[in-house]
């Protein structure tokens, strides 16, 4: 008896709600089978596949206008449920219908109007938040923590006995004891008082507390990591212990890693050769799965963390440093276990075939993006002489990358060449500059090769019909296209844009002043890519099937995909029992990994905002050139020209006129001066305020 059997039973046999006793009777189950069924129904109820009604009857969620997903909360109380079923539009949840759900909670929602796509949350399956960070407010009648996270729309009641000596105005971490239900407010207890940050480093510590990010590994995980020792085969091709399949010796291949200057964990390395038909490309990925088996202490902790989180001054790794920075890292001049994707391409970049196998490699050089750019783009004589033994390889890589990239863009892949902020720290760990991070041709080379490897693995799984995790990216909601058109039409002459036209639009604006702004508008209209056991393709890459395979040191889904591929290669055919186990396990991994990825993104963004205010705190009163990057009814979001710093110019600070927001054209228009502000407009602004607590920069002019 499994999930699929139960759902088929309801769908094909009975087609009505049933009690537990009725299900047992109709299926003719024995006493022990009934106990197993009870456990299965409990799991299916928890996962949202089955709903237990108020009358104690079981019914499939799909028959009750119920869907499961995660809740995206808005600071004004309403939100959206992003459904777990790929390809479905988001469901709007009014503020009165959230049932106390918090941002990123996994929920069951009843769709009340399919046409309007609005609904009501009826059950919370899994809570995303167990703690809240905020300011303590003690009144005569009660004490409350006012959340710092604006997406949390309620205050947390703190009983007097649970204040832990905190005073009014203190920033605290509070553990949630009870969640909001009906008319009962949520309650909590204070577990930590956060001191006012004295420097950027302590600010990062405070953000780590805010997001409840683990600082260290549990003792059992650390001990397990210390026990792992390197294993290398005595002879190439000899089978290793632990069921490892035959491993190819590729140590004779010219192999390099290409990463940023500050990278410590090297997930991937590449090799290339010219062949009779075109090119042979090897993408070698750290074989983490060999050292970290399913359900080991390290595996369960990695699954919980989901991803490594990168801050300007530190990293919180998914795996212990013994693995991430040493044993699994593809360091130069040392032998390392890898999982290799070997691909042949013709002269036009068409993939002819692909192979997958464990390998033994030795990286010849640890290259940086800057160094490879100097070799390929700048023709730097010193750099070319230093790496003359690899010059032909780099030139082949550049040649193949150019062909592959053109082919991908021609099929409709979106090319977002958007700047990212990079914080430069001084010796004391303080930000001395915030610049636009460089993305050069060397980045594109690695990007293209990793995309090719990820697609090859996904295509292999799809062809075999084996359960796996996919990286999916659904088409944008048609409603959001209207927002883009309001901005795009006044800037460039263009007819109504459909999702399939995005690629052409981005090509047409290349090099124009409006390029970056429209790129951001298109990007904001897209749904967030996520993990799913159901393959619906990747819209942004215009790929029919895509997965994540190339970063198992820092992303858990990649590690899971590695293990599935190893089993497929080793057993040739997965038994039905193993397939059922994967079908049960993978949806939870997909959901938790997507959630942790969002949390990591939010934490990284919060740290960047913190670094910005520390950088700008002594610049109040100074004037800078800036550019409008967003227009709202409340004012303008401005990015400075000299630094990658963003702030807000509120309409109340625009004292030269009374400004009115035009939603159709996305502009702020002065009633008397006729002065107009649109996305992309350049202007001079003055730093009027740096709010350290809110991590916000307020401009005036």
ZAMARGU-4260 file (C-alpha; in steps of 0.2 Angstrom, whole numbers, plus 5000, padded with zeros to 4 digits):
<rodrens>
0) 5000/5000/5000 | 5007/5017/4995 | 5001/5035/4991 | 4997/5031/4973 | 4987/5016/4978
5) 4976/5026/4990 | 4974/5041/4978 | 4969/5029/4964 | 4957/5020/4976 | 4948/5036/4980
10) 4948/5042/4962 | 4943/5026/4953 | 4933/5015/4966 | 4923/5026/4978 | 4924/5044/4973
15) 4917/5050/4990 | 4924/5055/5007 | 4927/5039/5018 | 4930/5035/5037 | 4945/5025/5042
20) 4934/5010/5045 | 4926/5011/5028 | 4943/5012/5019 | 4949/4996/5029 | 4933/4987/5025
25) 4933/4991/5007 | 4951/4987/5005 | 4949/4971/5015 | 4964/4974/5026 | 4971/4964/5040
30) 4974/4972/5057 | 4993/4974/5054 | 4989/4982/5036 | 4976/4993/5044 | 4990/5000/5056
35) 5001/5003/5041 | 4987/5012/5032 | 4984/5023/5048 | 5002/5029/5047 | 5001/5032/5028
40) 4985/5042/5030 | 4993/5052/5043 | 5008/5056/5032 | 4997/5060/5017 | 4986/5072/5028
45) 5002/5081/5034 | 5009/5083/5016 | 4992/5089/5010 | 4988/5075/4998 | 4973/5070/5009
50) 4961/5081/5019 | 4953/5075/5035 | 4936/5084/5036 | 4928/5090/5052 | 4917/5074/5052
55) 4933/5063/5052 | 4931/5058/5034 | 4946/5056/5022 | 4945/5064/5005 | 4959/5068/4991
60) 4963/5087/4992 | 4961/5088/4973 | 4942/5084/4975 | 4939/5098/4988 | 4945/5114/4979
65) 4960/5112/4991 | 4978/5115/4985 | 4995/5115/4995 | 5009/5128/4993 | 5019/5140/5003
70) 5012/5157/5009 | 5021/5173/5003 | 5015/5186/5016 | 5014/5205/5012 | 5017/5218/5025
75) 4999/5224/5024 | 4992/5208/5029 | 4987/5199/5013 | 4998/5187/5003 | 4999/5174/4990
80) 5000/5155/4990 | 5012/5148/4978 | 5005/5131/4974 | 5016/5116/4974 | 5008/5109/4958
85) 5019/5117/4944 | 5011/5127/4931 | 4997/5134/4942 | 4994/5152/4945 | 4997/5160/4962
90) 4981/5161/4974 | 4977/5178/4982 | 4974/5177/5001 | 4965/5192/5008 | 4971/5198/5025
95) 4955/5191/5034 | 4958/5174/5026 | 4976/5170/5031 | 4972/5160/5047 | 4987/5166/5056
100) 4999/5160/5042 | 5016/5168/5042 | 5028/5171/5027 | 5035/5154/5020 | 5023/5143/5029
105) 5017/5128/5020 | 4998/5128/5019 | 4982/5121/5013 | 4971/5134/5004 | 4953/5132/4999
110) 4951/5141/4982 | 4934/5151/4984 | 4935/5158/4966 | 4944/5150/4952 | 4942/5164/4940
115) 4949/5177/4952 | 4961/5165/4960 | 4957/5169/4977 | 4955/5158/4992 | 4956/5155/5011
120) 4970/5146/5021 | 4962/5132/5031 | 4977/5123/5038 | 4995/5126/5041 | 5005/5110/5037
125) 5022/5117/5042 | 5028/5132/5051 | 5043/5141/5043 | 5046/5152/5059 | 5050/5146/5076
130) 5057/5163/5082 | 5054/5181/5079 | 5067/5196/5080 | 5060/5212/5085 | 5058/5227/5098
135) 5051/5224/5115 | 5037/5236/5119 | 5031/5235/5138 | 5015/5244/5142 | 5004/5245/5158
140) 4994/5230/5152 | 5005/5219/5142 | 5022/5216/5133 | 5024/5213/5115 | 5038/5210/5102
145) 5035/5221/5087 | 5043/5210/5073 | 5057/5217/5063 | 5052/5207/5048 | 5038/5218/5039
150) 5030/5202/5032 | 5025/5197/5049 | 5008/5206/5052 | 5006/5203/5070 | 5014/5207/5087
155) 5020/5193/5098 | 5013/5193/5116 | 5026/5190/5130 | 5020/5185/5147 | 5029/5194/5161
160) 5038/5178/5167 | 5045/5176/5150 | 5054/5193/5147 | 5071/5187/5153 | 5076/5204/5160
165) 5073/5213/5144 | 5068/5231/5144 | 5057/5242/5133 | 5066/5246/5117 | 5077/5231/5118
170) 5080/5221/5102 | 5076/5203/5106 | 5075/5185/5099 | 5058/5178/5105 | 5053/5159/5103
175) 5035/5157/5097 | 5026/5146/5110 | 5009/5147/5102 | 5004/5153/5085 | 4989/5164/5081
180) 4973/5155/5080 | 4955/5163/5077 | 4955/5177/5089 | 4969/5171/5100 | 4985/5181/5098
185) 5002/5172/5097 | 5013/5171/5112 | 5031/5169/5115 | 5046/5170/5127 | 5062/5180/5125
190) 5077/5169/5123 | 5090/5182/5119 | 5093/5201/5120 | 5103/5207/5105 | 5115/5221/5109
195) 5116/5236/5098 | 5128/5232/5084 | 5145/5241/5086 | 5152/5237/5069 | 5148/5228/5053
200) 5153/5212/5060 | 5142/5212/5075 | 5128/5218/5063 | 5130/5202/5053 | 5129/5192/5069
205) 5112/5201/5073 | 5106/5196/5055 | 5111/5178/5058 | 5101/5178/5074 | 5086/5186/5064
210) 5086/5172/5052 | 5090/5158/5064 | 5105/5153/5054 | 5115/5139/5063 | 5133/5145/5067
215) 5141/5128/5070 | 5137/5110/5067 | 5130/5098/5080 | 5143/5088/5089 | 5138/5071/5080
220) 5140/5080/5063 | 5157/5087/5067 | 5163/5070/5074 | 5157/5061/5058 | 5166/5073/5047
225) 5182/5071/5056 | 5181/5052/5054 | 5180/5053/5035 | 5197/5049/5027 | 5202/5050/5009
230) 5200/5034/4999 | 5209/5032/4982 | 5208/5016/4971 | 5225/5006/4970 | 5222/5005/4951
235) 5211/5014/4939 | 5195/5006/4936 | 5196/4995/4952 | 5179/4994/4961 | 5179/5003/4978
240) 5171/4998/4994 | 5154/5004/4998 | 5146/4999/4982 | 5155/5012/4971 | 5155/5009/4953
245) 5170/5008/4942 | 5179/5025/4943 | 5188/5032/4927 | 5206/5038/4929 | 5206/5056/4921
250) 5222/5062/4930 | 5231/5063/4913 | 5218/5076/4906 | 5222/5095/4907 | 5209/5100/4920
255) 5206/5117/4928 | 5195/5125/4941 | 5189/5143/4937 | 5181/5153/4952 | 5182/5170/4961
260) 5197/5176/4970 | 5189/5172/4987 | 5182/5155/4984 | 5187/5141/4995 | 5176/5127/4990
265) 5179/5121/4972 | 5164/5112/4966 | 5168/5110/4948 | 5182/5108/4936 | 5183/5107/4916
270) 5193/5099/4903 | 5191/5101/4884 | 5198/5093/4868 | 5196/5095/4849 | 5188/5080/4841
275) 5185/5074/4823 | 5167/5080/4825 | 5169/5095/4835 | 5172/5097/4854 | 5173/5085/4869
280) 5169/5093/4885 | 5172/5086/4902 | 5163/5094/4917 | 5170/5086/4933 | 5159/5089/4949
285) 5165/5086/4967 | 5159/5068/4971 | 5151/5073/4988 | 5139/5059/4987 | 5153/5046/4989
290) 5158/5052/5006 | 5140/5057/5012 | 5127/5043/5011 | 5109/5045/5012 | 5103/5048/5030
295) 5120/5050/5038 | 5122/5063/5052 | 5130/5075/5039 | 5117/5071/5026 | 5102/5075/5038
300) 5110/5091/5043 | 5114/5096/5025 | 5096/5093/5021 | 5090/5104/5035 | 5102/5118/5030
305) 5098/5116/5011 | 5112/5128/5005 | 5127/5137/5010 | 5124/5156/5014 | 5137/5168/5008
310) 5141/5185/5017 | 5154/5198/5013 | 5164/5193/5028 | 5160/5174/5030 | 5151/5159/5024
315) 5139/5147/5034 | 5142/5131/5024 | 5130/5117/5021 | 5144/5104/5024 | 5158/5104/5037
320) 5174/5112/5032 | 5183/5095/5032 | 5172/5091/5017 | 5168/5108/5009 | 5185/5116/5009
325) 5196/5100/5009 | 5191/5083/5005 | 5178/5086/4992 | 5185/5103/4986 | 5194/5101/4969
330) 5210/5108/4974 | 5225/5110/4962 | 5239/5097/4961 | 5230/5084/4971 | 5219/5069/4967
335) 5201/5071/4970 | 5185/5060/4967 | 5173/5068/4955 | 5157/5064/4946 | 5160/5068/4927
340) 5148/5073/4913 | 5157/5069/4897 | 5149/5078/4882 | 5152/5078/4863 | 5147/5093/4853
345) 5148/5096/4834 | 5154/5112/4826 | 5137/5121/4828 | 5136/5117/4847 | 5123/5103/4845
350) 5126/5090/4858 | 5129/5073/4850 | 5130/5062/4866 | 5133/5062/4885 | 5141/5050/4897
355) 5141/5050/4916 | 5153/5041/4928 | 5163/5043/4944 | 5181/5049/4940 | 5198/5052/4948
360) 5205/5069/4943 | 5219/5081/4946 | 5216/5099/4943 | 5232/5107/4935 | 5228/5125/4940
365) 5216/5135/4952 | 5211/5149/4939 | 5201/5164/4943 | 5189/5173/4932 | 5200/5188/4932
370) 5215/5178/4926 | 5205/5169/4912 | 5199/5186/4906 | 5216/5193/4905 | 5221/5178/4895
375) 5206/5178/4883 | 5200/5196/4882 | 5215/5207/4887 | 5228/5196/4879 | 5239/5200/4894
380) 5257/5194/4889 | 5262/5190/4907 | 5247/5180/4910 | 5248/5170/4894 | 5266/5166/4897
385) 5262/5160/4914 | 5249/5148/4908 | 5256/5144/4891 | 5253/5125/4894 | 5234/5128/4895
390) 5232/5142/4882 | 5225/5131/4868 | 5213/5124/4881 | 5206/5141/4886 | 5205/5146/4868
395) 5195/5130/4864 | 5184/5134/4879 | 5180/5152/4873 | 5176/5145/4855 | 5164/5132/4862
400) 5156/5144/4874 | 5153/5157/4860 | 5144/5144/4850 | 5134/5137/4864 | 5129/5154/4871
405) 5122/5160/4854 | 5113/5143/4852 | 5105/5145/4869 | 5100/5163/4866 | 5093/5159/4849
410) 5081/5146/4856 | 5074/5160/4868 | 5084/5159/4884 | 5084/5176/4893 | 5100/5185/4895
415) 5100/5196/4910 | 5116/5205/4911 | 5112/5214/4928 | 5124/5221/4940 | 5126/5213/4957
420) 5133/5223/4972 | 5150/5218/4979 | 5156/5224/4996 | 5174/5227/4998 | 5180/5226/5016
425) 5195/5234/5024 | 5207/5225/5036 | 5195/5229/5051 | 5180/5221/5041 | 5172/5238/5037
430) 5165/5242/5020 | 5177/5253/5011 | 5167/5252/4994 | 5152/5244/4987 | 5154/5242/4968
435) 5145/5233/4954 | 5152/5215/4954 | 5162/5211/4938 | 5154/5198/4926 | 5166/5195/4912
440) 5168/5182/4898 | 5176/5169/4910 | 5160/5169/4920 | 5150/5165/4904 | 5162/5151/4900
445) 5159/5142/4916 | 5140/5147/4916 | 5138/5139/4899 | 5147/5123/4903 | 5137/5120/4919
450) 5121/5123/4910 | 5125/5110/4898 | 5130/5098/4911 | 5114/5101/4921 | 5103/5099/4905
455) 5112/5083/4901 | 5109/5075/4918 | 5090/5081/4917 | 5088/5074/4900 | 5095/5057/4905
460) 5083/5055/4920 | 5068/5061/4909 | 5073/5048/4896 | 5074/5034/4909 | 5058/5040/4918
465) 5067/5039/4934 | 5061/5050/4949 | 5072/5065/4952 | 5073/5083/4957 | 5071/5096/4943
470) 5075/5115/4943 | 5059/5122/4936 | 5055/5140/4931 | 5037/5143/4926 | 5030/5156/4914
475) 5026/5173/4921 | 5008/5177/4927 | 5000/5186/4912 | 4993/5199/4925 | 5011/5204/4928
480) 5015/5208/4910 | 5003/5223/4911 | 5015/5231/4924 | 5030/5229/4912 | 5020/5236/4897
485) 5016/5252/4907 | 5035/5255/4909 | 5041/5249/4892 | 5029/5257/4880 | 5034/5275/4885
490) 5052/5270/4883 | 5053/5261/4867 | 5041/5258/4853 | 5034/5240/4856 | 5018/5231/4854
495) 5011/5220/4868 | 5024/5208/4874 | 5020/5190/4878 | 5032/5179/4888 | 5039/5171/4872
500) 5044/5188/4866 | 5055/5192/4882 | 5071/5186/4874 | 5069/5197/4858 | 5064/5212/4869
505) 5080/5210/4879 | 5090/5209/4863 | 5082/5224/4856 | 5087/5235/4871 | 5105/5229/4872
510) 5116/5244/4875 | 5102/5257/4877 | 5100/5268/4892 | 5084/5259/4897 | 5092/5242/4896
515) 5095/5239/4915 | 5078/5246/4920 | 5069/5235/4908 | 5079/5220/4913 | 5074/5222/4931
520) 5056/5225/4926 | 5056/5208/4916 | 5065/5199/4930 | 5053/5205/4943 | 5038/5199/4933
525) 5045/5181/4932 | 5041/5168/4945 | 5055/5162/4956 | 5064/5146/4950 | 5062/5132/4962
530) 5064/5113/4964 | 5051/5100/4960 | 5050/5082/4957 | 5039/5086/4942 | 5047/5092/4926
535) 5039/5107/4918 | 5054/5115/4910 | 5064/5130/4914 | 5057/5146/4906 | 5071/5158/4909
540) 5084/5146/4900 | 5071/5140/4887 | 5076/5122/4892 | 5064/5108/4891 | 5072/5099/4906
545) 5084/5106/4919 | 5091/5101/4935 | 5105/5106/4948 | 5120/5094/4948 | 5135/5105/4947
550) 5136/5112/4965 | 5134/5098/4978 | 5146/5106/4991 | 5134/5121/4993 | 5117/5115/4987
555) 5107/5100/4994 | 5097/5096/4978 | 5113/5094/4968 | 5119/5081/4981 | 5102/5072/4980
560) 5103/5071/4961 | 5121/5064/4962 | 5115/5050/4973 | 5101/5046/4962 | 5112/5046/4946
565) 5124/5034/4955 | 5111/5022/4959 | 5104/5022/4941 | 5122/5019/4934 | 5125/5006/4947
570) 5109/4996/4946 | 5104/5000/4928 | 5086/4998/4933 | 5079/5004/4949 | 5067/4992/4958
575) 5049/4997/4961 | 5052/4999/4980 | 5066/5011/4977 | 5056/5021/4965 | 5042/5022/4978
580) 5054/5028/4991 | 5061/5042/4980 | 5043/5047/4975 | 5039/5049/4994 | 5056/5058/4998
585) 5059/5070/4984 | 5043/5081/4986 | 5049/5086/5004 | 5067/5089/4998 | 5061/5100/4984
590) 5050/5110/4996 | 5062/5112/5010 | 5077/5116/4998 | 5066/5129/4989 | 5062/5137/5006
595) 5080/5137/5012 | 5085/5145/4996 | 5073/5159/4998 | 5079/5162/5016 | 5097/5162/5011
600) 5093/5175/4998 | 5084/5186/5010 | 5098/5185/5023 | 5111/5189/5010 | 5101/5204/5004
605) 5098/5210/5022 | 5117/5209/5025 | 5120/5219/5009 | 5108/5232/5015 | 5117/5233/5032
610) 5134/5235/5024 | 5126/5249/5013 | 5121/5259/5029 | 5137/5256/5038 | 5146/5263/5022
615) 5134/5278/5020 | 5132/5283/5039 | 5146/5296/5038 | 5140/5303/5022 | 5124/5312/5028
620) 5123/5329/5019 | 5133/5324/5004 | 5127/5325/4987 | 5128/5311/4973 | 5122/5308/4956
625) 5109/5294/4955 | 5097/5285/4944 | 5078/5281/4947 | 5077/5262/4947 | 5058/5261/4953
630) 5043/5273/4954 | 5030/5270/4967 | 5015/5281/4974 | 5026/5285/4989 | 5042/5290/4980
635) 5057/5285/4970 | 5070/5271/4973 | 5087/5278/4968 | 5103/5270/4964 | 5119/5280/4966
640) 5131/5282/4951 | 5148/5281/4960 | 5143/5267/4972 | 5131/5252/4971 | 5120/5260/4984
645) 5101/5261/4984 | 5090/5272/4994 | 5073/5280/4994 | 5067/5298/4990 | 5050/5299/4998
650) 5037/5311/4990 | 5036/5321/5007 | 5055/5325/5004 | 5051/5331/4986 | 5046/5349/4992
655) 5048/5358/4976 | 5030/5353/4970 | 5015/5342/4974 | 5018/5325/4965 | 5005/5313/4958
660) 5008/5295/4954 | 5002/5289/4936 | 5000/5271/4937 | 4997/5269/4918 | 5014/5276/4914
665) 5023/5272/4931 | 5028/5291/4933 | 5028/5304/4947 | 5022/5320/4939 | 5023/5338/4947
670) 5007/5347/4946 | 5015/5365/4945 | 5032/5362/4938 | 5027/5349/4926 | 5043/5340/4932
675) 5041/5321/4929 | 5051/5306/4936 | 5051/5290/4927 | 5062/5274/4928 | 5079/5278/4921
680) 5079/5296/4924 | 5096/5303/4931 | 5096/5316/4945 | 5106/5323/4959 | 5101/5318/4977
685) 5107/5322/4995 | 5109/5309/5008 | 5097/5316/5021 | 5096/5301/5033 | 5104/5284/5036
690) 5093/5274/5047 | 5104/5261/5055 | 5090/5251/5063 | 5079/5250/5048 | 5094/5248/5037
695) 5088/5261/5025 | 5095/5276/5016 | 5084/5292/5014 | 5087/5304/5000 | 5082/5322/4997
700) 5085/5335/4984
</rodrens>
